[in-house]
């Protein structure tokens, strides 16, 4: 795993998004490793855990899809199967973005907000053009 994913968050409320409510609610209570600080996401399309595409600047916590889905599988196989049927995880280094409103920081999150370059964002979330 990437050594910068040293933070730990707990999902405490339902992530927003277009994915059916039961699948989004399944994340509640799961603790996930995340990038060591909040990301200010670039004004390009990116995937959020609730589904759909979001445009514009957003702040959130990056969590590797593979790890997140592995933990989801342990607590809710039906929700995991939904994500798997949609082709997730998309790649070993692809990330979900959890919005701050649905997260409780457990440990390891630095103060401030990280604003990545387009190259760094693509390294951790895949090229949005592909």
N, C-alpha and C positions, 0 to 999 in steps of 0.2 A: 504494500500500500504506500501511497505517496506520503512522505514524511511530514508534509504540511497539513495533513488531515488529522490533527491532534486535538481538535475541539470535540466536545461531547454535548449533544443537545437531546432534549426529550420533546416529543410531539405531545402537546397538551390540549390542542383543539383541532377541529377539522380544517385541513387545508382548503382554501378556496379553489375553484376551478370547474371544469366541465365534466370531469369524470363522475360517474354515478356516486351518489352520496355514501352508500355503504362501503365502497372501495376507498373513498377518501377518509372516512371515519376509522377504517382499520389501522391507520397509522398512529392513532392516539395511544399514548403510553409507551411507544417504542423509543429506545435510546439509540442514537446514531452518531458515529464519528463524522466530523465535518471539518471543512477547511478552517484553519485557526483564527480567522476573523470574518466578519460579515463582508460580503461582496457587494459592491455597487456595480450592477450588471450593465453592460454596454447597450446602447440603443439599437440592438439587433434582436432578431427572434431568438428565443431560448425556451426550453421546456421547463414547465413547472410541474411539481408533483401532482397538482390537482388536474392536470391535463390542459390541453390547448396551448396556444402560442401567445406570448405576451410581447408587446413592443414597448420600447422606451426604457428609461432608467428605472431600475428596481433594486431594492436592497434585499438580500436574503442569504441563507446558509447553503453552501454547496455540500452535497452528500453524494458519494459515489453510488450510482444506480445499483451496481452488482451487490454491494454490501447491504444497501437499504432493502433491496428485494429479498435477499437471503434472510434478513431479520423479519420481514413481513411474512415470509413463507412459514417461519417458525410459529407465528401467532395467528395467522389467518390464511389458510391455504386457498380459500376461495378468492380473496383479494389478490393474492400472489398469482393465481391462475389467470385472473383478468389481465394483469399487467403482462404476463408471459404471452397470452393470446394476442396482445397488441405489439409483440416483438421486443419487449424489454427483457433484460437490459440491452441497450442499443450498442454497447461496446464496453470494453473493460475499463476505460477511463472516462466514460460519460457520467454526467452528474444530474441529479435532480436539484431543484432549488426549493427550499422551504422558506416561506415568508416568516418574518420575525413575529407576526401576530399569533402564529400557531405553535411557537417554540418557546421552551424554557431552556436557558443555558445551564448546563450541569457543570462543565469545567472547560478550561483550556482555550477560552475565546479571548483574544487580545482586544484591547480598546481600539476604537477607530474603525474605519471602513477601508477595505482594500479595493482599489480601482485597477483592475487588470488591463493589460494591453490586449489588443485583439488576438495576438499570437498566444499569449498566456491563456486567454479564455478558451481558445480553440483547443489548446493542449489538454484542458481539463473538461471540456464539454463537447468536443468534436467541432468540426467546421460546419457552421450553420448553412453553408452553401452546398453541402453534400447530402 
